Amino acid sequence: MRALQVSNRNSYRGELVDAAEPLPRAGQVLVRVRYSSLNYKDALAITGRGRIVRKLPLIAGIDLAGEVLDAGTAPFSRGAQVLATGCGLGEEHDGGYCEVATVAAAHVIPLPRDLTLREAMILGTAGFTAALCLEQMERNAQTPELGDIVVTGASGGVGSIAVAIFSQRGYRVLAVSDKRDRHTWLQQLGAEKIFTTSQLLEHSSAPLTSVRWGGGVDNLGGTYLTALLKATALHGNVACVGLAASATLNSTVFPHILRGVNLLGISSNNCPHSQRGRLWQRLATELKPRQLDMLGGKEITLADLPAAAEQMLARKTSKRILVRVTK
Ligand SMILES: NC(=O)c1ccc[n+]([C@@H]2O[C@H](COP(=O)([O-])OP(=O)(O)OC[C@H]3O[C@@H](n4cnc5c(N)ncnc54)[C@H](OP(=O)(O)O)[C@@H]3O)[C@@H](O)[C@H]2O)c1
């Protein structure tokens, strides 16, 4: 079968190889992969620019959706449609960039009735993470009345789906993106206001600034996350998702001790199985973005992945990138 494998033979970069089809081992499910997707983490893994892959050689790809070929003793019938995201796929275990994947039965989610395999991968880890942010923030008493929700990295996967989901849920969304050609699209997804990153950083030099929003979803890290925290309303929540700009956080305690602002860590990879299954159900129903088709961008093949990964890290992509693995 064809697979996109990361190995030290190619300077820790992903390359297309002919690999032997895997045999199922105890506790594993064999899946014919139809779709996968390209996430920022995949791009770091494929280009060798992030320490994502923990053992070599490894098939990359943190997302997959397809049909069960062999479930062993797991309660899935042959041909059942399933998906898997995160859970160490493409990091600790072989992932979804291959025609036949082995997935630990405990990590397999039955495809919700109201989603197709393609839709599940338009959402993928990005959509799952956006929904996890919403759920964690609302558990922590976030409401539309607290003020706007700022979404940074809004033209990307997590960001664009967060814009759609939060606005559908009744929040006013302030989307942050430097891609001016994406601004109309972000408005169509539900953004009420759009800022560039420079506008986000305006008036943010003091340790605590006047309140400008009710909370946020941050995909960038660094000064952007700091700026979000400084201007968040009393008891608002900021979900810390990504490091697309920086892995550092240089802040003060003031937003937290003077305004009770909560910094929520989001780790989609480690989300417990019960919450994972429930969130996918929500994503297939009440949280399913009305504009799902507008969220999906390019559809590529396994062979296109190395070039697409370079483009993603160079900030030349937007929307979700779907990978058509087998027809
Ligand atoms: N914690 C978790 O569970 C979790 C799950 C999924 C993803 N993530 C992380 O979340 C981040 C977003 O992932 P993704 O898959 O949505 O990536 P993506 O599709 O590439 O989106 C990232 C967006 O961030 C912006 N951006 C990138 N580099 C930037 C920079 N240097 N300065 C300012 N803006 C920049 C770009 O938007 P503009 O060009 O429009 O400004 C880009 O569209 C990544 O860091 C990823 O690792 C974390």
The ligand as a MOL file (V3000), in Angstrom:
LIG
                    3D

  0  0  0     0  0            999 V3000
M  V30 BEGIN CTAB
M  V30 COUNTS 48 52 0 0 0
M  V30 BEGIN ATOM
M  V30 1 N -4.0480 22.0400 21.5420 0
M  V30 2 C -4.5950 21.2400 20.6480 0
M  V30 3 O -5.2540 20.2520 20.9700 0
M  V30 4 C -4.4530 21.5880 19.1870 0
M  V30 5 C -5.2610 20.9640 18.2260 0
M  V30 6 C -5.1570 21.3860 16.8930 0
M  V30 7 C -4.2240 22.3740 16.5530 0
M  V30 8 N -3.4110 22.8970 17.5120 0 CHG=1
M  V30 9 C -2.4700 23.9870 17.2050 0
M  V30 10 O -3.2480 25.1140 16.8290 0
M  V30 11 C -2.5690 25.8810 15.8390 0
M  V30 12 C -3.4530 26.0170 14.6030 0
M  V30 13 O -3.5660 24.7450 13.9630 0
M  V30 14 P -4.2720 24.6010 12.5320 0
M  V30 15 O -4.2060 23.1770 12.1690 0
M  V30 16 O -5.5560 25.3280 12.5610 0 CHG=-1
M  V30 17 O -3.2140 25.4260 11.6110 0
M  V30 18 P -3.4580 26.2790 10.2760 0
M  V30 19 O -4.6130 25.7430 9.5230 0
M  V30 20 O -2.1360 26.4160 9.6060 0
M  V30 21 O -3.8820 27.7240 10.8580 0
M  V30 22 C -2.9830 28.5470 11.5350 0
M  V30 23 C -3.3020 30.0070 11.2300 0
M  V30 24 O -2.4930 30.8060 12.1010 0
M  V30 25 C -2.0260 31.9740 11.4370 0
M  V30 26 N -0.5820 32.0600 11.5740 0
M  V30 27 C 0.3360 31.1050 11.2510 0
M  V30 28 N 1.5650 31.5250 11.5420 0
M  V30 29 C 1.4360 32.7610 12.0840 0
M  V30 30 C 2.3530 33.7200 12.5940 0
M  V30 31 N 3.6850 33.4920 12.6010 0
M  V30 32 N 1.8650 34.8820 13.0780 0
M  V30 33 C 0.5480 35.1420 13.0580 0
M  V30 34 N -0.3850 34.2690 12.5690 0
M  V30 35 C 0.0700 33.1030 12.0940 0
M  V30 36 C -2.4550 31.8570 9.9870 0
M  V30 37 O -3.5450 32.7370 9.8320 0
M  V30 38 P -3.4530 34.1240 9.0060 0
M  V30 39 O -2.3570 33.9390 8.0010 0
M  V30 40 O -4.8070 34.2680 8.4620 0
M  V30 41 O -3.1880 35.2330 9.9550 0
M  V30 42 C -2.9350 30.4260 9.8180 0
M  V30 43 O -4.0290 30.3440 8.9370 0
M  V30 44 C -1.2450 25.1570 15.6070 0
M  V30 45 O -0.2470 25.7120 16.4390 0
M  V30 46 C -1.5510 23.7260 16.0430 0
M  V30 47 O -0.3980 23.0280 16.4050 0
M  V30 48 C -3.5240 22.5240 18.8130 0
M  V30 END ATOM
M  V30 BEGIN BOND
M  V30 1 1 1 2
M  V30 2 2 2 3
M  V30 3 1 2 4
M  V30 4 1 4 5
M  V30 5 2 4 48
M  V30 6 2 5 6
M  V30 7 1 6 7
M  V30 8 2 7 8
M  V30 9 1 8 9
M  V30 10 1 8 48
M  V30 11 1 9 10
M  V30 12 1 9 46
M  V30 13 1 10 11
M  V30 14 1 11 12
M  V30 15 1 11 44
M  V30 16 1 12 13
M  V30 17 1 13 14
M  V30 18 2 14 15
M  V30 19 1 14 16
M  V30 20 1 14 17
M  V30 21 1 17 18
M  V30 22 2 18 19
M  V30 23 1 18 20
M  V30 24 1 18 21
M  V30 25 1 21 22
M  V30 26 1 22 23
M  V30 27 1 23 24
M  V30 28 1 23 42
M  V30 29 1 24 25
M  V30 30 1 25 26
M  V30 31 1 25 36
M  V30 32 1 26 27
M  V30 33 1 26 35
M  V30 34 2 27 28
M  V30 35 1 28 29
M  V30 36 1 29 30
M  V30 37 2 29 35
M  V30 38 1 30 31
M  V30 39 2 30 32
M  V30 40 1 32 33
M  V30 41 2 33 34
M  V30 42 1 34 35
M  V30 43 1 36 37
M  V30 44 1 36 42
M  V30 45 1 37 38
M  V30 46 2 38 39
M  V30 47 1 38 40
M  V30 48 1 38 41
M  V30 49 1 42 43
M  V30 50 1 44 45
M  V30 51 1 44 46
M  V30 52 1 46 47
M  V30 END BOND
M  V30 END CTAB
M  END
